[in-house]
Amino acid sequence: MSNPFICNSCGKVYLHGGGDGLCNEPSCRGAMLDPLLGFISYRRRCDTHRGPEENDLASRIKDRVEKVLAARRLHGGFFIDKTGIEREDFENKISTTIQVCKGRALLLILTPGALDSRDESEEDWMRKEIALAIEYGMEIIPIKATKYRQDADFEWPKILPSDIAPIKKKNLNLSFIGDLDERYLVDSVQHIANEVIQYLQSNQIIEALPSKEAKLTSTVPEGHHVVMSLDRWSSIVAKKMVPIPEGIFHMGSINGPVAEQPLHEVKMTSFYMSKCLVTQREYEKVMGANPSNFIGDLNRPVESVSWFDAVEFCNKWSALDGLDTCYEIADGEVFLDANKNGYRLPTEAEWEYACRAGSSSEFFWGDDDKLATKYAWDETNSDDTTHSVGTKQKNAFGLYDMSGNVWEWTGDWYAIDYYQHSDESNPPGPEFGEYKVIRGGCYFQGVSRLRCASRIKRLPKLVDDVTGFRCVARFG
């Protein structure tokens, strides 16, 4: 049997190959077909903190996985039974699709009560789908979503029917705790999407990405050092950046999650920061390529870049301007010398201080979240895409897009308790860690993520179309 394909526009599955590679549905206007990576099984009704409701978590995960795949220039899609294929009845439709997914993945969305015994009058489609997936040797990935964020574990039913009992032994180290609280659901879906794709790559269901670390080579000759007058240096940097004055601010939030507490006083010295996010035009000029998913306007922020990509950009941009490079890159390790006069990523403290621009409110414009559309691109006004930088109102320091559009990489490692013992002056962040901190929110998320204190973690090697960056430089 030929490899199956799916149209990620309408969801139609082509069981016997993609033919000319285009969808034949009139409404799709010849959309490109992608390889079918697997099947998503879910319970239509689930329990949340709001009570029983329709389960849209499955659709969100499908959409996000496919979007991240596109951002990474990979191709593929998942079948979900909210979309159709050419079969006369539902049962044949399901069994036939799972059969052609042999050797691929079954994403099993386990919301509370999903595996409980069904009423005799109700068809147990999830059980049938799991049993078929086991029969056809699919890789089963349980995505286990809890009612509340503080729940530590998903509770399996004490007794599972014998035909699906093997799922309790499959890939438990690859299960995830999601969150059905709307305030955090978007973050959970983004995390799940990244982890699912990492699993698909490790099991060769999709082509593995080349190592980003392997690309990290500096273009600056060994031993290179620039002797430059302060006036000339200031002239170069000031043309591209905004001076941020020294000052004292309160970092964090009283009302935010634990990672934003405690609210603490921090003293900052002056520095320069990019007025806007690094654009696709700037990235292409420096790096010779544009990795972004949202193309067509080079004034949009560059995205689909890892933390390592951002670091490499800083070094190459510094070299092009005749400045010292701030990062030493060797064998996949990155070492920062913040005393060098080149460009680098901001620390968390620098980022939040610059974002607040003298304010102490939830947002840099005040506490009224209804004013967000004047200052930021988020889920309410973005149409699920990035937008040209500098098109919303700037903050008091003259910086654009500090909230929304795309998340921004910082230089800091992430530690949930770092604020409890961070330095009082120019805190550099934890010395070690697994994740980097990103700041600012994005077009894909709600207004709560636009808050000045909002911070989340991201593996530095990950690439997605919601994350970009801006640069800073020392002052003088």
N, C-alpha and C positions, 0 to 999 in steps of 0.2 A: 504494500500500500504506500502511495506517495505520502510525503510529509504533509500534515495538515497546516492550514494557514487561517488567520483570523483578521478581520477588518476591525481595527481599533476605533473606527468611526461609528459603525453601526452595530458591531458585535457579531456579525455573521461569520460562521465557521465554514471553511471549505475543506471537507474531509479528505479529498483525494488530490491534494496539491493546489497550488495557487494559480494554475493556468498562465495567463499573461501577467500575473502579479498585481492585478487591479480588481477592486470590488465591482461587481456588476449591478449593485443596487443603484437605481437612478438617483436616490437622495444623497448618495456618497460621491457622485460625480467622479468616479474613477479613482477613489482613494487607494493608496498603496496597501497591500496585504503584508502582514508580519507573521513570522513563525508562531504556531500555537505552543505556548510554554506549559500550559496546564489548565487546571480546573479549580474553581473556587466553590467550596461547599459551605453553606451557612444555614442557620435557622432563621426563617423569615421574621419571626417574632422573638424578641429577646427582652431580658429584664435589665433595667438601668435604675439609677437613683431616682428617676422620674416615674418609674413603674414600667409595665409592659408597653413596648412600642415597636414599630417597624424597624428592622435592622438595616441601617445604611452603612454600617462599618465595613461590610464586605465590598460594597461599591466604592467606598472611599479608598480602601486598600488597593483594589484593582486599578483605579484611576491613578493613584500615586505611584504604584510600582511601574506602570506603563510610562508615566511621565518621566520618572527618574531614568528608566531605560533609554528613553529618547534623548534625555540630556546627556547621557554617557555615550551616545552614538551607537547604542546596542539596539536590537530590534526584537520584538516579541510581545505577545499579549496573552491574557487569560480569559477563558470562557466563564461566564457567570450566567445563571439561568434566567436573569432578567432580560437577556438578549436572546435572539433566536437563531436556529439553524434549520435547514430544510429537512424536517421530519414530521410525520403526521400526528404523532402523539407525544406527550411529554416524557413518558418512560423510555420510549425508544430514543428520543432525542438525548436524554441524559446518558443512557447506557452506551449509545454509539459514540458520543463525544468522549466519554471516559476511556473507552476502548482504544480510540486513536491517540489518546494521551499516554499510552503505555511508555514507561521509561521517563515520563515527565513528572511534574509536581502537582500535588493536591494541596492547595492552601485551605486549611480547615479552620474556619472562624468559630471559635468556641466561646460564645457568650454564656453568662450564667444560665444553667438549666438546659443548655443546648442538647445534652446527651441524656436528659431524663427520659423515662419511658413515656411514649406517646399514648394518647387516648386511642382506643381501638378504632374509632371512627376517623382518625386522622392518619394520613399516609406519612410514614417516617422516611422522607426522602433523604435526609442526611445520613441515616444509617445505611440506606441502600447505596448511596454514593461512596461512603467509606468502604463498604464491603467490596464494591467493584474496584475501587482504587487498590485495595489490598490484593485482589485477584489478579489485576493487571500489572502489579509490581511498580506502582507509582511511588515517588518519594512523598511521604506525607509530612507536612509542616504544620503542626498545631500552633495556631495563633490564639493565645488564651487571654481573653479580655476580662478584667475584673470590674466589679461595680464601682469601686472607689480606688483612688490613687494609692491609698495607704495599704491596700490589701497586698500581702506578700506572695500568696500562692493561689493558683487556680485549684479548686477542689474537684477531682474526678469523682464521678458516681461510684458508689461502693461496688456495684455490680454492672458490668457492661455485657451486652449480648456477645456470645462467643464469636460471631462472625466479624465483630469489629474490635474485640478485646486487644488485638495486637497493637493498636495505636498507642496504648499506654506505654509500650516499650520502644516506640519509634521516635527518635529525634527529640527526646525530652530536653536535651541540652540546647536545642535550637528553638525552644518555645519562648513566647514573649508575654509580658504583662502589658496589656494595653490599658486604656482608660476610657470609660464611657461618659465621663464628665466633659461636656462640650468645651469647657475652658482649656482643657489639656488634650482633647481628642486629636487635634491637628498635629501636635508634637508627636503623639503616640503613633499616628499613621505614618508620619515621615520617618520615624525610627524603624517601624516595622518594614517599610518599603526598602530602606537601606539594608536591613538585616536579611530580608528575603532575597534580595539581589546578590548579596554576598554569598548566601547559601547556594543559590542557583549557579553561581560561578564556580564555587568550590566543588560542586558535583557535576560540573561540565554540562549543565543543562543549557547554559548560555556560554558564549565565549568569554573566557576570563580577560579582565582588563590588564594591559601591561602595567608593570609596577611604576607608580609615580616616582617612588624614591630613585629608581634607576635613571630617571631623567635629570636628577638634580646635579648639574655640573655648572660651576660658575664660569662665566665668560671672561672674568678678570684674570689677567696673567698672574702667575705666582709671584708673590713679593711686591705686587703693584701697590703703590701708595701715591696719593695725590697731595701735593702741597698747593694750597689755594688760599688766597687772601680772604678775610672775613667778608669784605665788601662784595667780592665776586661770588662767593658762596651764597650770601644773602640775596643777591640779585637773581641767581638761578632758582633758588627755592621759593622766594617770595612771589615769583611769577606764577607758580603752580599751587601755592598753598596759602592758608590763612594763619596768621599768628594767633595763638591761643594764649592769653595772659596768665600769669601765675595767680594763684588764689587758693582758697579753702572751700571745700564743699562737703556735704553729707552724702556719703555713698551708700546705696542699698535702699531698702524699703521697710517701713514698719509693718505694712499690711500685706506684703508679698509672701511668697513661699519661703521655706527655711533657707534656701540657697541665696536669698537676697537679704538675709538678716545676719547680725544686727545692723541697724543704721549706725554708721560710724563716721567720724570726721577724718578727712584726708586733706593733706596739703600738697599742692601741685606746683611745680615750676613751669615756666613757659615752654612751649613747643610749637611746631608748625603742624597743621593737618590739612589734607586735601579738602578743598571746598566741596567737591562732589565725589561720588563713588567712581572708581576706575571704570572708564567706559570701554566698550568693545573696540572703539577706534584706537584708544591709547594702548590697550592690551595687544592688539594686532600689530601696532607699530613697533612695540618693544619686543614681543615674543615671536612675531611672524606668523601667528595663527589666531583664529577666533574660535574658542571651544563652545561658545554660548548656544543655548537651545533656542532662545528667542532672537532671531536674526531679522534683518531688514532695515534696521535703524542703528547705525554704529554709535549713536549717542545714548543708547540704552546701556545700563551697567553690564559689565562682563559677569557671567555666572558660569556654572558648571566647572568651577575651578576648585581644586583641593587647597588645603592650607599650604602644602608644599609648593604648589603652583604660584600662590600669592607671594611666598618668600622668594622664589626664583625671580618673579617679576621685579620685586623690590631691588634685588641685586643687579639685575640687568638694566633697570632704569637708572640706578645710581651710576653704573659704569658709563652709560650713554651720556650722562650729564657731567662726567668727569669727577664724580664724588667717590669717596671710599665706600665699599660695600659693608653693610652692617652684619651680614650673615656669613658664617663659614660653614660650608656644606661638604661633608665627607662621609662616604659609606652610609648614606641615608640618614645621618645625624645632622642636626642643625644647631649651631651655636651662635648666639647673638652677642654682639658688642655694641651696646646702645650709645657708646661714646663716639662712635664713628659718625661722620657727617653725612652719610647717605640716607636712603629711604628705608623704612621698616614698617611693620604692622604696629598699631597702637596697643599699649597695655589696656587691660580692662578699665583701670582707673582713668587713664587718659581719655578713653572713649566715652565713659559716662560723664566725666567732667566737661568734655567738649559738647556732648549732647545736651546736658542740662543748661549750659551757657548762662550760669548765674541763677537759674530757677531751682526751687526746692519742691516743686509740684510733681504729680504723677507723670505728666508729659511735659516736654520743654515749653509748650504753649500754655500750660495751666492744668487744671484738674477736669476740665470738661471734655469727655471723650467724644462728644458730638461735633467738636471742631476738628477732628482728625482728618477729615477729607480735605481741609485746606492745606495740611502740612505733609500728608503721607499717602502713599499708594498701599492699600490693604485689601482685604477680601471684599469690602463693600463697594469699591470703586475701580478696581484694577482690571476687571474682566478676565481674571486668572492669567495675567501676563505682566511682564515688567514694562516699565515706561522710561522715556528719556529722562536723564538726570536733570536736576535743577528746574523742574517744571512745577514744583510745589513751593510753598513759602519757606524761606530759610529761618534758622533759629537766630538768637541774638548775637552769636559769634560769626554769623554769615555762612553757616554750613547748611548744605541741602541734603535731603533724604537721610537724615540721621534716624528717622523713624520710617519704616516701610520700604517698599521697592524690593530690596534684597537684604537678607541677613549679611552681617559683616564679620569676617574673620578678625580675631584679635590675636595678639602674640601669646596670651596667657594660657597655661594649663588650667584645667577645671578642677576645683575641689569644692564640694558642697559646703564645707565649714571654713573656707579660707577667710571669710570676713571676721571670724572670731579671733583671729590672731595676725591679721595682715599689718604691714608696716603703716605708720602714720603719715609718712611722706613718700610720695612717688612709689607706691607699692608695685613690685615687679611681677606679682603672681607667684603661684607655687613653683618650686624648683623642678619638680617632676610630675608626670601624670599620664593618663591614657587618652584623655579627650582635650580638645581645645575649646575655648569659649567663643561663642558667636553672639552678636548683639544687634539690636535694632528692629527685629521683626521683618516681615516681608509681605509682598503682594498676596500671598497665599493664606495669610493668617489674620486673626481678628485684632481688635483694638487693644486688648490686654497685653499683647506682645509688643505694642508700640511704646510702652512705658519706659522711661529712662533707665529704670533699675532692672528691667527684664533681662535675664541671662539664661542661656541653655548651652548644652555641651554637644560637641560633634567630633567624631573621629577625624583626625587631620587628613587622612588619606581619602575620605569620602568626597564624592563629587555629586552635586545635584543642582537643579536650576533655580534654587531659592537662595543661594549663597554667593556673595561677591566680597569686595573689600575696598578699603581706602588706605592711604599711606600717611605716615607722620615722619617728621624729621626733628632733630634736636634744635634748640634755639641758640644760635651763635656758636 
